[in-house]
Amino acid sequence: QVQLQESGPGLVKPSQTLSLTCTVSGGSISNDIFHWSWIRQPAGKGLEYIGRIFASGSTNYNPSLKSRATISVDTSKNQFSLKLNSVTAADTALYYCARLRIATAGRNCYYMDVWGKGTTVSVSS
Amino acid sequence: QTVVTQEPSFSVSPGGTVTLTCGLSSGSVSTGYYPSWYQQTPGQAPRTLIYSTNTRSSGVPDRFSGSILGNKAVLTITGAQADDESDYYCVLYMGSGIWVFGGGTKLTVL
């Protein structure tokens, strides 16, 4: 049973860089049918896709973040990470990591099949 | 910028049937967007209900079903129960590693 666990500072100052790590247990981060994503949710609001990475290191990001996000992977530690620079109060949110399943039974599927519990990050001085 | 549309709120009586929709601000939703649906209760991470338009995730009761109806993806809950009261999100895959969430529908069962 694959589990994902987010970790990182719960408080970041404005204009600084938010850094979070997602540790994957119970399965390999290098499996080709899975990609790995970050999603966030401001309090009382909806979910927002931040971006994804796969084991090779290739990434894609939500254009709305205006190139502030960087996702990286460490296959030796079975972890992937998010950095979001130049944060403002608008970046205060519950941040989730989620596994993206790309294929099942030989067919493409493209959905989030395993979620972490989430970690709250507040941006405040 | 692509916007995925959902009803902000919906209400259903216990035992009733409700159909939640997932559309696009411009264009039609098709199976090629691989629509997926997620249920979120307060304080919990989202739970995957449906993927690839109509495939139930493991352990999801068969009262939840997904399909394409007209130009939208839909989630139908048949025989609604009190613990179905949740927020429901649809997600569309836009290609090139980009997924877009709908704004979510708050479902009330009363």
Interface residues (C-beta under 8 A of the other chain):
Chain A: H35 S37 I39 G46 L47 E48 Y49 G51 R52 S58 T59 N60 N62 P63 S64 Y96 L100 R101 R107 N108 C109 Y110 Y111 M112 D113 W115 G116 K117 G118
Chain B: Q1 Y34 S36 Y38 Q40 A45 P46 R47 T48 Y51 S52 T55 S57 Y89 V91 Y93 S96 G97 I98 W99 V100 F101 G102 G103 G104
